[in-house]
Amino acid sequence: MKYAEVVAKAQRERKKPYGYGRVQYVPCSIWENGNQINLWTYWQGFQLDDIDERGVDILLVGQDWGNPNRNPEVIEHIREIQTGNREAKYISSISPTDKTLKELFKVFGDNVDITSINPGMRLFFTNYSLGYREGSESGGMTKTLMRMDEELFNDLVVAVKPKIIICLGKITYEMVSGKVVKGFVKKLKEGEPFRATFPHDNSIPVYGVAHCGSRGLSNVNGIESMKKVWEKIALEYNTF
């Protein structure tokens, strides 16, 4: 299945509201009007016209995108990208998460700049869960809800052929790797990433790291501790 086919499949299957408890997803017109698997892909990934032939270097996976209504400036820039405006780009400096990610990706090289449309690597950002929230922006996620997009995520990995996958947060890592882990924060505090292989292709390493928002930073004692984890991933990546 090619990337565009995975996107079309996702858009067919996510036209109706769904959810559990605190997490309620509703149709998202801005996503449905586009041609990418996730709104986060308009930060990195949308510009790779040759993705089916060349794949990607790093697939970065978050949990879910949140509530589009809470990010009107970002949504407006996504609309500009969708019109084909080559000067338009995702606004990537309005949250602590975005700023931290910029610093973390520098471990792959001083020339790597994820605020650029040409970031210095072939990068692809997506969330595992493809729903868009109504109401609360975060919290309440369950594996039952995330499993609704398991097949679509697996199709995506096969289509974009990443060299490595980096997962933000414990639940995302467990879903992608198929592993249940203990002591997630403790190990990350010690500067060690979690590592497994993608269940459907053992040639693809899957790494588990802390979410890089303010709570994740606090959990692992700050940016320097978080960087040590990413540096070990980069060191292994550079040996491939």
C-alpha positions in Angstrom: 0.0 0.0 0.0 1.3 3.4 -0.9 1.3 6.4 1.4 -1.6 8.2 -0.4 -3.6 5.0 -0.1 -3.0 4.8 3.6 -4.2 8.4 4.0 -7.3 7.7 1.9 -8.1 4.6 4.0 -7.7 6.7 7.2 -10.0 9.4 6.0 -12.7 6.9 5.0 -12.6 5.3 8.4 -12.5 8.4 10.6 -15.5 10.3 9.4 -17.7 9.7 12.5 -17.4 10.7 16.1 -15.9 8.1 18.5 -14.2 7.9 21.9 -14.3 6.7 25.5 -14.8 8.7 28.7 -12.8 11.9 28.7 -11.5 11.4 25.2 -14.1 12.2 22.6 -13.1 12.5 18.9 -15.1 14.4 16.3 -14.7 14.8 12.5 -11.9 17.3 11.6 -12.6 19.1 8.3 -9.1 20.6 8.0 -7.6 17.1 8.2 -10.2 15.6 5.8 -9.5 18.4 3.3 -5.8 17.6 3.2 -3.7 14.7 1.9 -1.6 13.8 5.0 -2.1 11.1 7.6 -2.1 13.5 10.5 -2.2 17.3 11.1 1.3 16.9 12.7 2.6 15.7 9.4 2.3 19.3 8.1 5.3 20.1 10.4 7.5 17.4 8.9 6.6 14.8 6.3 4.2 16.6 3.9 7.0 17.8 1.8 8.4 14.4 0.9 6.9 13.9 -2.5 9.1 10.8 -3.1 8.2 9.1 0.1 7.1 5.8 -1.5 10.4 5.5 -3.3 12.8 6.7 -0.6 11.0 6.3 2.7 12.1 8.3 5.8 14.9 8.5 8.2 13.0 9.0 11.4 9.3 8.5 12.2 8.4 10.5 15.3 5.2 9.3 17.0 3.1 11.1 19.5 -0.1 10.1 21.2 -2.8 12.3 19.6 -3.0 15.8 18.2 -5.4 17.3 20.7 -8.2 19.8 19.9 -7.7 21.8 16.7 -9.9 24.6 18.0 -7.3 25.3 20.7 -4.6 26.0 18.0 -6.2 28.5 15.5 -2.9 30.0 14.4 -1.4 26.5 13.6 -4.6 25.6 11.8 -4.4 28.7 9.6 -0.8 27.9 8.6 -1.8 24.3 7.8 -4.6 25.7 5.5 -1.9 27.8 3.7 0.2 24.7 3.2 -2.7 22.8 1.8 -3.3 25.5 -0.8 0.2 24.8 -2.2 1.8 27.9 -0.8 5.5 26.9 -0.8 6.4 29.8 1.6 3.9 28.5 4.2 5.1 26.3 7.0 3.9 24.9 10.3 4.2 27.2 13.3 6.6 25.3 15.6 7.5 27.7 18.3 4.3 28.3 20.3 4.6 25.5 22.8 7.3 24.1 25.2 6.9 20.8 23.3 7.9 22.3 20.0 10.8 24.2 21.5 12.2 21.1 23.2 11.8 19.0 20.1 13.9 21.5 18.2 16.7 21.1 20.7 16.5 17.3 20.8 16.7 16.8 17.1 20.1 18.7 17.1 21.6 15.5 18.5 21.4 14.1 15.0 23.6 16.9 13.7 24.1 20.6 14.0 22.5 21.0 10.6 19.3 19.4 11.6 16.6 22.1 12.1 13.0 20.9 12.4 11.7 24.4 12.0 12.8 24.3 8.4 10.9 22.7 5.5 14.3 21.2 4.6 15.3 20.0 8.1 18.5 18.2 7.1 17.0 14.7 7.4 14.0 12.9 6.0 11.6 13.3 8.9 8.0 12.3 9.4 5.8 13.3 12.3 2.5 11.6 13.2 0.4 10.8 16.1 -0.6 7.1 16.7 -4.2 8.0 17.4 -5.7 9.8 14.4 -8.7 11.3 16.2 -9.1 15.1 16.9 -10.4 15.9 20.3 -13.5 17.8 21.4 -13.2 19.6 24.7 -10.2 18.6 26.8 -6.9 18.9 25.0 -5.1 16.0 26.8 -5.4 13.2 29.3 -7.7 10.2 29.6 -6.1 8.1 26.8 -6.6 4.3 26.9 -5.0 1.5 24.9 -8.4 0.4 23.8 -8.9 3.7 22.1 -5.5 3.7 20.5 -6.0 0.2 19.2 -8.7 1.6 16.9 -5.8 3.0 14.8 -3.4 0.1 15.1 -4.0 -1.2 11.6 -3.7 2.2 10.1 -0.4 2.9 12.0 1.0 -0.4 10.8 0.0 0.4 7.3 1.8 3.7 7.6 5.0 2.2 8.8 5.1 -0.2 5.9 4.4 2.6 3.4 7.0 5.1 4.7 9.7 2.6 5.6 11.4 4.5 8.5 15.0 3.7 9.5 14.0 4.2 13.1 10.8 5.1 15.1 10.9 7.3 18.1 7.9 7.2 20.4 6.9 10.0 22.8 5.6 8.6 26.0 5.1 5.2 27.6 1.7 4.4 26.1 2.8 5.3 22.6 5.9 3.2 22.9 3.9 0.2 24.2 1.5 0.5 21.3 4.2 0.8 18.6 6.5 -1.8 20.1 3.9 -4.3 21.4 5.9 -4.4 24.7 4.6 -3.7 28.2 7.3 -1.9 30.2 8.0 -1.1 33.8 10.1 1.6 35.3 9.7 3.9 32.3 10.5 7.2 34.0 13.3 5.6 36.1 15.2 4.3 33.2 14.9 7.5 31.2 16.1 9.5 34.2 19.3 7.3 34.0 19.8 8.4 30.4 18.7 5.1 28.8 16.0 4.9 26.0 13.7 2.0 25.8 14.4 -0.1 22.7 12.6 -2.8 20.8 11.9 -3.6 17.2 8.8 -3.0 15.2 6.7 -6.2 15.5 6.0 -6.4 11.8 9.5 -5.6 10.6 12.3 -6.5 13.0 14.8 -4.4 11.0 13.2 -1.2 12.3 14.3 -0.1 15.8 11.6 1.4 18.0 12.7 3.8 20.8 10.7 4.9 23.8 11.5 8.4 25.2 9.7 10.8 27.5 7.1 13.2 26.1 8.9 16.5 25.6 6.2 18.7 27.0 6.6 20.4 30.4 5.3 17.4 32.4 7.7 15.0 30.6 10.6 17.3 31.1 9.8 17.5 34.8 9.5 13.7 35.1 13.0 13.1 33.8 14.6 16.0 35.6 14.9 18.4 32.7 16.3 18.9 29.2 19.9 17.7 29.8 18.7 14.3 31.1 16.3 14.1 28.1 19.1 14.9 25.7 21.3 12.0 27.0 18.6 9.6 26.0 18.3 11.1 22.5 22.1 11.2 22.2 22.2 7.4 22.6 19.6 7.0 20.0 21.6 9.2 17.6 24.8 7.3 18.3 23.2 4.1 17.4 21.4 5.6 14.4 24.8 6.8 13.0 26.1 3.2 13.0 23.5 2.0 10.6 
